[in-house]
């Protein structure tokens, strides 16, 4: 599985609080965010069913 990068905008107070939660859990902020995203996806799938991902064909330069 390829690891992708994602950039987000977050206000300073929220970021500081995220770091506090991550420190408390013994994790990096990045690891904490990944856990939150995983939990969110699991909850979504419990309510709506498994998310099926289909491979997209890369766009050609002319498209």
CHARMM-style PDB file with segment names, atoms N, HN, CA, C and O in Angstrom:
ATOM      1  N   UNK     1       0.845  -1.171   0.000  1.00  0.00      PROA
ATOM      2  CA  UNK     1       0.000   0.000   0.000  1.00  0.00      PROA
ATOM      3  C   UNK     1       0.894   1.239   0.000  1.00  0.00      PROA
ATOM      4  O   UNK     1       1.818   1.350   0.806  1.00  0.00      PROA
ATOM      5  N   UNK     2       0.611   2.156  -0.902  1.00  0.00      PROA
ATOM      6  HN  UNK     2      -0.139   2.066  -1.557  1.00  0.00      PROA
ATOM      7  CA  UNK     2       1.370   3.402  -0.977  1.00  0.00      PROA
ATOM      8  C   UNK     2       0.937   4.338   0.144  1.00  0.00      PROA
ATOM      9  O   UNK     2      -0.238   4.390   0.504  1.00  0.00      PROA
ATOM     10  N   UNK     3       1.878   5.058   0.678  1.00  0.00      PROA
ATOM     11  HN  UNK     3       2.833   5.016   0.385  1.00  0.00      PROA
ATOM     12  CA  UNK     3       1.570   6.054   1.708  1.00  0.00      PROA
ATOM     13  C   UNK     3       1.527   7.413   1.032  1.00  0.00      PROA
ATOM     14  O   UNK     3       2.490   7.831   0.388  1.00  0.00      PROA
ATOM     15  N   UNK     4       0.412   8.092   1.183  1.00  0.00      PROA
ATOM     16  HN  UNK     4      -0.369   7.753   1.706  1.00  0.00      PROA
ATOM     17  CA  UNK     4       0.212   9.406   0.569  1.00  0.00      PROA
ATOM     18  C   UNK     4       0.327  10.490   1.630  1.00  0.00      PROA
ATOM     19  O   UNK     4       0.201  10.227   2.826  1.00  0.00      PROA
ATOM     20  N   UNK     5       0.561  11.682   1.182  1.00  0.00      PROA
ATOM     21  HN  UNK     5       0.663  11.896   0.210  1.00  0.00      PROA
ATOM     22  CA  UNK     5       0.678  12.835   2.063  1.00  0.00      PROA
ATOM     23  C   UNK     5      -0.558  13.711   1.909  1.00  0.00      PROA
ATOM     24  O   UNK     5      -1.103  13.840   0.812  1.00  0.00      PROA
ATOM     25  N   UNK     6      -1.001  14.316   3.016  1.00  0.00      PROA
ATOM     26  HN  UNK     6      -0.559  14.212   3.906  1.00  0.00      PROA
ATOM     27  CA  UNK     6      -2.173  15.186   2.997  1.00  0.00      PROA
ATOM     28  C   UNK     6      -1.859  16.413   3.835  1.00  0.00      PROA
ATOM     29  O   UNK     6      -1.401  16.305   4.972  1.00  0.00      PROA
ATOM     30  N   UNK     7      -2.104  17.554   3.272  1.00  0.00      PROA
ATOM     31  HN  UNK     7      -2.475  17.642   2.348  1.00  0.00      PROA
ATOM     32  CA  UNK     7      -1.882  18.805   3.985  1.00  0.00      PROA
ATOM     33  C   UNK     7      -3.233  19.344   4.448  1.00  0.00      PROA
ATOM     34  O   UNK     7      -4.191  19.361   3.675  1.00  0.00      PROA
ATOM     35  N   UNK     8      -3.317  19.786   5.707  1.00  0.00      PROA
ATOM     36  HN  UNK     8      -2.539  19.772   6.334  1.00  0.00      PROA
ATOM     37  CA  UNK     8      -4.566  20.356   6.215  1.00  0.00      PROA
ATOM     38  C   UNK     8      -4.304  21.715   6.835  1.00  0.00      PROA
ATOM     39  O   UNK     8      -3.182  22.037   7.228  1.00  0.00      PROA
ATOM     40  N   UNK     9      -5.359  22.500   6.914  1.00  0.00      PROA
ATOM     41  HN  UNK     9      -6.270  22.238   6.595  1.00  0.00      PROA
ATOM     42  CA  UNK     9      -5.303  23.778   7.625  1.00  0.00      PROA
ATOM     43  C   UNK     9      -6.007  23.568   8.955  1.00  0.00      PROA
ATOM     44  O   UNK     9      -7.114  23.032   8.995  1.00  0.00      PROA
ATOM     45  N   UNK    10      -5.375  23.984  10.039  1.00  0.00      PROA
ATOM     46  HN  UNK    10      -4.475  24.420  10.006  1.00  0.00      PROA
ATOM     47  CA  UNK    10      -5.940  23.784  11.372  1.00  0.00      PROA
ATOM     48  C   UNK    10      -5.556  24.985  12.228  1.00  0.00      PROA
ATOM     49  O   UNK    10      -4.415  25.445  12.182  1.00  0.00      PROA
ATOM     50  N   UNK    11      -6.512  25.493  13.012  1.00  0.00      PROA
ATOM     51  HN  UNK    11      -7.439  25.119  13.050  1.00  0.00      PROA
ATOM     52  CA  UNK    11      -6.178  26.660  13.825  1.00  0.00      PROA
ATOM     53  C   UNK    11      -5.238  26.242  14.964  1.00  0.00      PROA
ATOM     54  O   UNK    11      -5.200  25.080  15.368  1.00  0.00      PROA
ATOM     55  N   UNK    12      -4.507  27.194  15.452  1.00  0.00      PROA
ATOM     56  HN  UNK    12      -4.538  28.138  15.125  1.00  0.00      PROA
ATOM     57  CA  UNK    12      -3.435  26.935  16.417  1.00  0.00      PROA
ATOM     58  C   UNK    12      -3.945  26.268  17.700  1.00  0.00      PROA
ATOM     59  O   UNK    12      -3.315  25.340  18.208  1.00  0.00      PROA
ATOM     60  N   UNK    13      -5.074  26.736  18.220  1.00  0.00      PROA
ATOM     61  HN  UNK    13      -5.585  27.490  17.808  1.00  0.00      PROA
ATOM     62  CA  UNK    13      -5.597  26.161  19.462  1.00  0.00      PROA
ATOM     63  C   UNK    13      -5.973  24.685  19.275  1.00  0.00      PROA
ATOM     64  O   UNK    13      -5.687  23.851  20.134  1.00  0.00      PROA
ATOM     65  N   UNK    14      -6.610  24.377  18.153  1.00  0.00      PROA
ATOM     66  HN  UNK    14      -6.842  25.055  17.455  1.00  0.00      PROA
ATOM     67  CA  UNK    14      -6.982  22.991  17.888  1.00  0.00      PROA
ATOM     68  C   UNK    14      -5.736  22.117  17.736  1.00  0.00      PROA
ATOM     69  O   UNK    14      -5.701  20.992  18.234  1.00  0.00      PROA
ATOM     70  N   UNK    15      -4.728  22.626  17.056  1.00  0.00      PROA
ATOM     71  HN  UNK    15      -4.757  23.540  16.651  1.00  0.00      PROA
ATOM     72  CA  UNK    15      -3.481  21.879  16.895  1.00  0.00      PROA
ATOM     73  C   UNK    15      -2.810  21.640  18.243  1.00  0.00      PROA
ATOM     74  O   UNK    15      -2.326  20.540  18.509  1.00  0.00      PROA
ATOM     75  N   UNK    16      -2.779  22.658  19.091  1.00  0.00      PROA
ATOM     76  HN  UNK    16      -3.172  23.551  18.875  1.00  0.00      PROA
ATOM     77  CA  UNK    16      -2.196  22.500  20.435  1.00  0.00      PROA
ATOM     78  C   UNK    16      -2.945  21.429  21.223  1.00  0.00      PROA
ATOM     79  O   UNK    16      -2.330  20.614  21.912  1.00  0.00      PROA
ATOM     80  N   UNK    17      -4.270  21.434  21.120  1.00  0.00      PROA
ATOM     81  HN  UNK    17      -4.769  22.096  20.561  1.00  0.00      PROA
ATOM     82  CA  UNK    17      -5.069  20.433  21.828  1.00  0.00      PROA
ATOM     83  C   UNK    17      -4.845  19.038  21.255  1.00  0.00      PROA
ATOM     84  O   UNK    17      -4.802  18.060  22.002  1.00  0.00      PROA
ATOM     85  N   UNK    18      -4.703  18.942  19.941  1.00  0.00      PROA
ATOM     86  HN  UNK    18      -4.738  19.736  19.335  1.00  0.00      PROA
ATOM     87  CA  UNK    18      -4.393  17.660  19.312  1.00  0.00      PROA
ATOM     88  C   UNK    18      -3.070  17.112  19.848  1.00  0.00      PROA
ATOM     89  O   UNK    18      -2.964  15.924  20.152  1.00  0.00      PROA
ATOM     90  N   UNK    19      -2.071  17.974  19.960  1.00  0.00      PROA
ATOM     91  HN  UNK    19      -2.158  18.939  19.713  1.00  0.00      PROA
ATOM     92  CA  UNK    19      -0.772  17.551  20.498  1.00  0.00      PROA
ATOM     93  C   UNK    19      -0.913  17.076  21.949  1.00  0.00      PROA
ATOM     94  O   UNK    19      -0.268  16.105  22.345  1.00  0.00      PROA
ATOM     95  N   UNK    20      -1.730  17.737  22.724  1.00  0.00      PROA
ATOM     96  HN  UNK    20      -2.254  18.526  22.402  1.00  0.00      PROA
ATOM     97  CA  UNK    20      -1.952  17.304  24.115  1.00  0.00      PROA
ATOM     98  C   UNK    20      -2.570  15.910  24.167  1.00  0.00      PROA
ATOM     99  O   UNK    20      -2.134  15.058  24.941  1.00  0.00      PROA
ATOM    100  N   UNK    21      -3.593  15.685  23.333  1.00  0.00      PROA
ATOM    101  HN  UNK    21      -3.946  16.378  22.704  1.00  0.00      PROA
ATOM    102  CA  UNK    21      -4.235  14.369  23.293  1.00  0.00      PROA
ATOM    103  C   UNK    21      -3.228  13.315  22.831  1.00  0.00      PROA
ATOM    104  O   UNK    21      -3.128  12.246  23.434  1.00  0.00      PROA
ATOM    105  N   UNK    22      -2.493  13.609  21.778  1.00  0.00      PROA
ATOM    106  HN  UNK    22      -2.574  14.477  21.289  1.00  0.00      PROA
ATOM    107  CA  UNK    22      -1.507  12.661  21.248  1.00  0.00      PROA
ATOM    108  C   UNK    22      -0.438  12.349  22.293  1.00  0.00      PROA
ATOM    109  O   UNK    22      -0.074  11.188  22.479  1.00  0.00      PROA
ATOM    110  N   UNK    23       0.065  13.372  22.973  1.00  0.00      PROA
ATOM    111  HN  UNK    23      -0.230  14.315  22.823  1.00  0.00      PROA
ATOM    112  CA  UNK    23       1.077  13.162  24.025  1.00  0.00      PROA
ATOM    113  C   UNK    23       0.524  12.273  25.130  1.00  0.00      PROA
ATOM    114  O   UNK    23       1.213  11.369  25.604  1.00  0.00      PROA
ATOM    115  N   UNK    24      -0.703  12.522  25.538  1.00  0.00      PROA
ATOM    116  HN  UNK    24      -1.262  13.256  25.153  1.00  0.00      PROA
ATOM    117  CA  UNK    24      -1.338  11.731  26.584  1.00  0.00      PROA
ATOM    118  C   UNK    24      -1.429  10.256  26.175  1.00  0.00      PROA
ATOM    119  O   UNK    24      -1.229   9.359  26.994  1.00  0.00      PROA
ATOM    120  N   UNK    25      -1.733  10.025  24.902  1.00  0.00      PROA
ATOM    121  HN  UNK    25      -1.896  10.753  24.236  1.00  0.00      PROA
ATOM    122  CA  UNK    25      -1.862   8.664  24.377  1.00  0.00      PROA
ATOM    123  C   UNK    25      -0.514   8.050  23.992  1.00  0.00      PROA
ATOM    124  O   UNK    25      -0.450   6.886  23.597  1.00  0.00      PROA
ATOM    125  N   UNK    26       0.565   8.835  24.109  1.00  0.00      PROA
ATOM    126  HN  UNK    26       0.513   9.781  24.430  1.00  0.00      PROA
ATOM    127  CA  UNK    26       1.894   8.333  23.757  1.00  0.00      PROA
ATOM    128  C   UNK    26       2.103   8.199  22.259  1.00  0.00      PROA
ATOM    129  O   UNK    26       2.817   7.309  21.799  1.00  0.00      PROA
ATOM    130  N   UNK    27       1.480   9.084  21.508  1.00  0.00      PROA
ATOM    131  HN  UNK    27       0.900   9.808  21.882  1.00  0.00      PROA
ATOM    132  CA  UNK    27       1.566   9.036  20.051  1.00  0.00      PROA
ATOM    133  C   UNK    27       2.037  10.371  19.495  1.00  0.00      PROA
ATOM    134  O   UNK    27       2.037  11.393  20.181  1.00  0.00      PROA
ATOM    135  N   UNK    28       2.437  10.329  18.239  1.00  0.00      PROA
ATOM    136  HN  UNK    28       2.438   9.499  17.681  1.00  0.00      PROA
ATOM    137  CA  UNK    28       2.698  11.571  17.512  1.00  0.00      PROA
ATOM    138  C   UNK    28       1.350  12.137  17.074  1.00  0.00      PROA
ATOM    139  O   UNK    28       0.344  11.427  17.063  1.00  0.00      PROA
ATOM    140  N   UNK    29       1.335  13.401  16.717  1.00  0.00      PROA
ATOM    141  HN  UNK    29       2.152  13.978  16.726  1.00  0.00      PROA
ATOM    142  CA  UNK    29       0.111  14.007  16.208  1.00  0.00      PROA
ATOM    143  C   UNK    29      -0.333  13.286  14.935  1.00  0.00      PROA
ATOM    144  O   UNK    29      -1.528  13.064  14.737  1.00  0.00      PROA
ATOM    145  N   UNK    30       0.609  12.923  14.079  1.00  0.00      PROA
ATOM    146  HN  UNK    30       1.579  13.104  14.239  1.00  0.00      PROA
ATOM    147  CA  UNK    30       0.279  12.210  12.846  1.00  0.00      PROA
ATOM    148  C   UNK    30      -0.403  10.876  13.154  1.00  0.00      PROA
ATOM    149  O   UNK    30      -1.428  10.552  12.554  1.00  0.00      PROA
ATOM    150  N   UNK    31       0.157  10.108  14.078  1.00  0.00      PROA
ATOM    151  HN  UNK    31       0.990  10.371  14.565  1.00  0.00      PROA
ATOM    152  CA  UNK    31      -0.444   8.823  14.442  1.00  0.00      PROA
ATOM    153  C   UNK    31      -1.833   9.011  15.039  1.00  0.00      PROA
ATOM    154  O   UNK    31      -2.741   8.224  14.771  1.00  0.00      PROA
ATOM    155  N   UNK    32      -1.995  10.053  15.846  1.00  0.00      PROA
ATOM    156  HN  UNK    32      -1.257  10.692  16.063  1.00  0.00      PROA
ATOM    157  CA  UNK    32      -3.299  10.325  16.453  1.00  0.00      PROA
ATOM    158  C   UNK    32      -4.329  10.644  15.372  1.00  0.00      PROA
ATOM    159  O   UNK    32      -5.463  10.169  15.436  1.00  0.00      PROA
ATOM    160  N   UNK    33      -3.946  11.435  14.391  1.00  0.00      PROA
ATOM    161  HN  UNK    33      -3.025  11.821  14.338  1.00  0.00      PROA
ATOM    162  CA  UNK    33      -4.855  11.779  13.290  1.00  0.00      PROA
ATOM    163  C   UNK    33      -5.238  10.526  12.514  1.00  0.00      PROA
ATOM    164  O   UNK    33      -6.403  10.362  12.151  1.00  0.00      PROA
ATOM    165  N   UNK    34      -4.278   9.638  12.250  1.00  0.00      PROA
ATOM    166  HN  UNK    34      -3.332   9.772  12.544  1.00  0.00      PROA
ATOM    167  CA  UNK    34      -4.577   8.408  11.523  1.00  0.00      PROA
ATOM    168  C   UNK    34      -5.574   7.542  12.292  1.00  0.00      PROA
ATOM    169  O   UNK    34      -6.460   6.937  11.689  1.00  0.00      PROA
ATOM    170  N   UNK    35      -5.439   7.480  13.604  1.00  0.00      PROA
ATOM    171  HN  UNK    35      -4.720   7.972  14.094  1.00  0.00      PROA
ATOM    172  CA  UNK    35      -6.378   6.714  14.428  1.00  0.00      PROA
ATOM    173  C   UNK    35      -7.766   7.336  14.368  1.00  0.00      PROA
ATOM    174  O   UNK    35      -8.761   6.619  14.254  1.00  0.00      PROA
ATOM    175  N   UNK    36      -7.844   8.662  14.444  1.00  0.00      PROA
ATOM    176  HN  UNK    36      -7.036   9.244  14.537  1.00  0.00      PROA
ATOM    177  CA  UNK    36      -9.135   9.337  14.360  1.00  0.00      PROA
ATOM    178  C   UNK    36      -9.809   9.096  13.010  1.00  0.00      PROA
ATOM    179  O   UNK    36     -11.018   8.877  12.944  1.00  0.00      PROA
ATOM    180  N   UNK    37      -9.022   9.138  11.940  1.00  0.00      PROA
ATOM    181  HN  UNK    37      -8.039   9.316  11.994  1.00  0.00      PROA
ATOM    182  CA  UNK    37      -9.568   8.886  10.605  1.00  0.00      PROA
ATOM    183  C   UNK    37     -10.043   7.441  10.497  1.00  0.00      PROA
ATOM    184  O   UNK    37     -11.133   7.185   9.986  1.00  0.00      PROA
ATOM    185  N   UNK    38      -9.238   6.497  10.974  1.00  0.00      PROA
ATOM    186  HN  UNK    38      -8.352   6.704  11.389  1.00  0.00      PROA
ATOM    187  CA  UNK    38      -9.616   5.078  10.942  1.00  0.00      PROA
ATOM    188  C   UNK    38     -10.926   4.861  11.693  1.00  0.00      PROA
ATOM    189  O   UNK    38     -11.826   4.181  11.200  1.00  0.00      PROA
ATOM    190  N   UNK    39     -11.028   5.445  12.893  1.00  0.00      PROA
ATOM    191  HN  UNK    39     -10.297   5.997  13.293  1.00  0.00      PROA
ATOM    192  CA  UNK    39     -12.249   5.295  13.698  1.00  0.00      PROA
ATOM    193  C   UNK    39     -13.462   5.893  12.988  1.00  0.00      PROA
ATOM    194  O   UNK    39     -14.552   5.322  13.026  1.00  0.00      PROA
ATOM    195  N   UNK    40     -13.274   7.021  12.353  1.00  0.00      PROA
ATOM    196  HN  UNK    40     -12.388   7.485  12.323  1.00  0.00      PROA
ATOM    197  CA  UNK    40     -14.354   7.672  11.611  1.00  0.00      PROA
ATOM    198  C   UNK    40     -14.836   6.778  10.472  1.00  0.00      PROA
ATOM    199  O   UNK    40     -16.041   6.626  10.270  1.00  0.00      PROA
ATOM    200  N   UNK    41     -13.906   6.187   9.731  1.00  0.00      PROA
ATOM    201  HN  UNK    41     -12.928   6.310   9.895  1.00  0.00      PROA
ATOM    202  CA  UNK    41     -14.268   5.308   8.621  1.00  0.00      PROA
ATOM    203  C   UNK    41     -14.992   4.067   9.140  1.00  0.00      PROA
ATOM    204  O   UNK    41     -15.985   3.641   8.549  1.00  0.00      PROA
ATOM    205  N   UNK    42     -14.507   3.483  10.235  1.00  0.00      PROA
ATOM    206  HN  UNK    42     -13.701   3.829  10.715  1.00  0.00      PROA
ATOM    207  CA  UNK    42     -15.165   2.312  10.811  1.00  0.00      PROA
ATOM    208  C   UNK    42     -16.595   2.632  11.213  1.00  0.00      PROA
ATOM    209  O   UNK    42     -17.500   1.841  10.946  1.00  0.00      PROA
ATOM    210  N   UNK    43     -16.819   3.779  11.852  1.00  0.00      PROA
ATOM    211  HN  UNK    43     -16.085   4.422  12.069  1.00  0.00      PROA
ATOM    212  CA  UNK    43     -18.168   4.174  12.254  1.00  0.00      PROA
ATOM    213  C   UNK    43     -19.065   4.392  11.041  1.00  0.00      PROA
ATOM    214  O   UNK    43     -20.228   3.988  11.040  1.00  0.00      PROA
ATOM    215  N   UNK    44     -18.524   5.029  10.014  1.00  0.00      PROA
ATOM    216  HN  UNK    44     -17.580   5.358  10.015  1.00  0.00      PROA
ATOM    217  CA  UNK    44     -19.287   5.262   8.788  1.00  0.00      PROA
ATOM    218  C   UNK    44     -19.713   3.938   8.176  1.00  0.00      PROA
ATOM    219  O   UNK    44     -20.869   3.767   7.789  1.00  0.00      PROA
ATOM    220  N   UNK    45     -18.764   2.993   8.090  1.00  0.00      PROA
ATOM    221  HN  UNK    45     -17.825   3.132   8.404  1.00  0.00      PROA
ATOM    222  CA  UNK    45     -19.058   1.707   7.468  1.00  0.00      PROA
ATOM    223  C   UNK    45     -20.053   0.887   8.296  1.00  0.00      PROA
ATOM    224  O   UNK    45     -20.835   0.120   7.735  1.00  0.00      PROA
ATOM    225  N   UNK    46     -20.030   1.040   9.612  1.00  0.00      PROA
ATOM    226  HN  UNK    46     -19.394   1.663  10.068  1.00  0.00      PROA
ATOM    227  CA  UNK    46     -21.015   0.355  10.451  1.00  0.00      PROA
ATOM    228  C   UNK    46     -22.430   0.834  10.136  1.00  0.00      PROA
ATOM    229  O   UNK    46     -23.374   0.044  10.137  1.00  0.00      PROA
ATOM    230  N   UNK    47     -22.569   2.129   9.867  1.00  0.00      PROA
ATOM    231  HN  UNK    47     -21.802   2.770   9.865  1.00  0.00      PROA
ATOM    232  CA  UNK    47     -23.886   2.701   9.582  1.00  0.00      PROA
ATOM    233  C   UNK    47     -24.321   2.509   8.127  1.00  0.00      PROA
ATOM    234  O   UNK    47     -25.502   2.303   7.846  1.00  0.00      PROA
ATOM    235  N   UNK    48     -23.352   2.579   7.202  1.00  0.00      PROA
ATOM    236  HN  UNK    48     -22.393   2.747   7.430  1.00  0.00      PROA
ATOM    237  CA  UNK    48     -23.699   2.649   5.778  1.00  0.00      PROA
ATOM    238  C   UNK    48     -23.188   1.484   4.943  1.00  0.00      PROA
ATOM    239  O   UNK    48     -23.474   1.423   3.747  1.00  0.00      PROA
ATOM    240  N   UNK    49     -22.455   0.576   5.526  1.00  0.00      PROA
ATOM    241  HN  UNK    49     -22.223   0.626   6.497  1.00  0.00      PROA
ATOM    242  CA  UNK    49     -21.888  -0.529   4.763  1.00  0.00      PROA
ATOM    243  C   UNK    49     -20.471  -0.229   4.315  1.00  0.00      PROA
ATOM    244  O   UNK    49     -20.014   0.914   4.319  1.00  0.00      PROA
ATOM    245  N   UNK    50     -19.799  -1.290   3.931  1.00  0.00      PROA
ATOM    246  HN  UNK    50     -20.170  -2.218   3.928  1.00  0.00      PROA
ATOM    247  CA  UNK    50     -18.392  -1.184   3.547  1.00  0.00      PROA
ATOM    248  C   UNK    50     -18.209  -0.254   2.356  1.00  0.00      PROA
ATOM    249  O   UNK    50     -18.980  -0.293   1.397  1.00  0.00      PROA
ATOM    250  N   UNK    51     -17.206   0.560   2.428  1.00  0.00      PROA
ATOM    251  HN  UNK    51     -16.579   0.592   3.207  1.00  0.00      PROA
ATOM    252  CA  UNK    51     -16.853   1.450   1.320  1.00  0.00      PROA
ATOM    253  C   UNK    51     -16.007   0.645   0.345  1.00  0.00      PROA
ATOM    254  O   UNK    51     -14.943   0.142   0.706  1.00  0.00      PROA
ATOM    255  N   UNK    52     -16.474   0.526  -0.871  1.00  0.00      PROA
ATOM    256  HN  UNK    52     -17.338   0.934  -1.164  1.00  0.00      PROA
ATOM    257  CA  UNK    52     -15.728  -0.194  -1.906  1.00  0.00      PROA
ATOM    258  C   UNK    52     -14.941   0.814  -2.736  1.00  0.00      PROA
ATOM    259  O   UNK    52     -15.511   1.749  -3.298  1.00  0.00      PROA
ATOM    260  N   UNK    53     -13.661   0.621  -2.806  1.00  0.00      PROA
ATOM    261  HN  UNK    53     -13.198  -0.139  -2.349  1.00  0.00      PROA
ATOM    262  CA  UNK    53     -12.786   1.517  -3.565  1.00  0.00      PROA
ATOM    263  C   UNK    53     -12.465   0.862  -4.900  1.00  0.00      PROA
ATOM    264  O   UNK    53     -11.985  -0.270  -4.950  1.00  0.00      PROA
ATOM    265  N   UNK    54     -12.733   1.582  -5.973  1.00  0.00      PROA
ATOM    266  HN  UNK    54     -13.123   2.502  -5.933  1.00  0.00      PROA
ATOM    267  CA  UNK    54     -12.377   1.092  -7.302  1.00  0.00      PROA
ATOM    268  C   UNK    54     -11.186   1.886  -7.810  1.00  0.00      PROA
ATOM    269  O   UNK    54     -11.067   3.086  -7.562  1.00  0.00      PROA
ATOM    270  N   UNK    55     -10.328   1.212  -8.507  1.00  0.00      PROA
ATOM    271  HN  UNK    55     -10.425   0.238  -8.709  1.00  0.00      PROA
ATOM    272  CA  UNK    55      -9.144   1.877  -9.066  1.00  0.00      PROA
ATOM    273  C   UNK    55      -9.573   2.820 -10.178  1.00  0.00      PROA
ATOM    274  O   UNK    55     -10.372   2.462 -11.043  1.00  0.00      PROA
ATOM    275  N   UNK    56      -9.037   4.015 -10.140  1.00  0.00      PROA
ATOM    276  HN  UNK    56      -8.388   4.306  -9.437  1.00  0.00      PROA
ATOM    277  CA  UNK    56      -9.307   4.980 -11.201  1.00  0.00      PROA
ATOM    278  C   UNK    56      -8.192   4.920 -12.219  1.00  0.00      PROA
ATOM    279  O   UNK    56      -7.022   4.742 -11.880  1.00  0.00      PROA
ATOM    280  N   UNK    57      -8.574   5.070 -13.471  1.00  0.00      PROA
ATOM    281  HN  UNK    57      -9.525   5.214 -13.747  1.00  0.00      PROA
ATOM    282  CA  UNK    57      -7.557   5.125 -14.523  1.00  0.00      PROA
ATOM    283  C   UNK    57      -6.952   6.517 -14.499  1.00  0.00      PROA
ATOM    284  O   UNK    57      -7.678   7.502 -14.366  1.00  0.00      PROA
ATOM    285  N   UNK    58      -5.622   6.616 -14.628  1.00  0.00      PROA
ATOM    286  HN  UNK    58      -5.032   5.815 -14.737  1.00  0.00      PROA
ATOM    287  CA  UNK    58      -5.003   7.940 -14.667  1.00  0.00      PROA
ATOM    288  C   UNK    58      -5.478   8.735 -15.884  1.00  0.00      PROA
ATOM    289  O   UNK    58      -5.655   8.191 -16.974  1.00  0.00      PROA
ATOM    290  N   UNK    59      -5.679  10.031 -15.669  1.00  0.00      PROA
ATOM    291  HN  UNK    59      -5.535  10.473 -14.783  1.00  0.00      PROA
ATOM    292  CA  UNK    59      -6.097  10.896 -16.782  1.00  0.00      PROA
ATOM    293  C   UNK    59      -4.917  11.146 -17.710  1.00  0.00      PROA
ATOM    294  O   UNK    59      -3.768  11.247 -17.280  1.00  0.00      PROA
ATOM    295  N   UNK    60      -5.235  11.240 -18.982  1.00  0.00      PROA
ATOM    296  HN  UNK    60      -6.169  11.158 -19.331  1.00  0.00      PROA
ATOM    297  CA  UNK    60      -4.212  11.594 -19.961  1.00  0.00      PROA
ATOM    298  C   UNK    60      -4.081  13.103 -19.964  1.00  0.00      PROA
ATOM    299  O   UNK    60      -5.019  13.808 -19.591  1.00  0.00      PROA
ATOM    300  N   UNK    61      -2.918  13.612 -20.383  1.00  0.00      PROA
ATOM    301  HN  UNK    61      -2.156  13.039 -20.686  1.00  0.00      PROA
ATOM    302  CA  UNK    61      -2.683  15.053 -20.415  1.00  0.00      PROA
ATOM    303  C   UNK    61      -3.695  15.787 -21.264  1.00  0.00      PROA
ATOM    304  O   UNK    61      -3.995  16.951 -20.997  1.00  0.00      PROA
ATOM    305  N   UNK    62      -4.228  15.130 -22.285  1.00  0.00      PROA
ATOM    306  HN  UNK    62      -3.984  14.184 -22.501  1.00  0.00      PROA
ATOM    307  CA  UNK    62      -5.167  15.795 -23.196  1.00  0.00      PROA
ATOM    308  C   UNK    62      -6.577  15.883 -22.623  1.00  0.00      PROA
ATOM    309  O   UNK    62      -7.416  16.590 -23.181  1.00  0.00      PROA
ATOM    310  N   UNK    63      -6.866  15.175 -21.510  1.00  0.00      PROA
ATOM    311  HN  UNK    63      -6.184  14.601 -21.057  1.00  0.00      PROA
ATOM    312  CA  UNK    63      -8.225  15.195 -20.928  1.00  0.00      PROA
ATOM    313  C   UNK    63      -8.421  16.389 -20.044  1.00  0.00      PROA
ATOM    314  OT1 UNK    63      -9.498  16.565 -19.475  1.00  0.00      PROA
TER     315      UNK     63
END
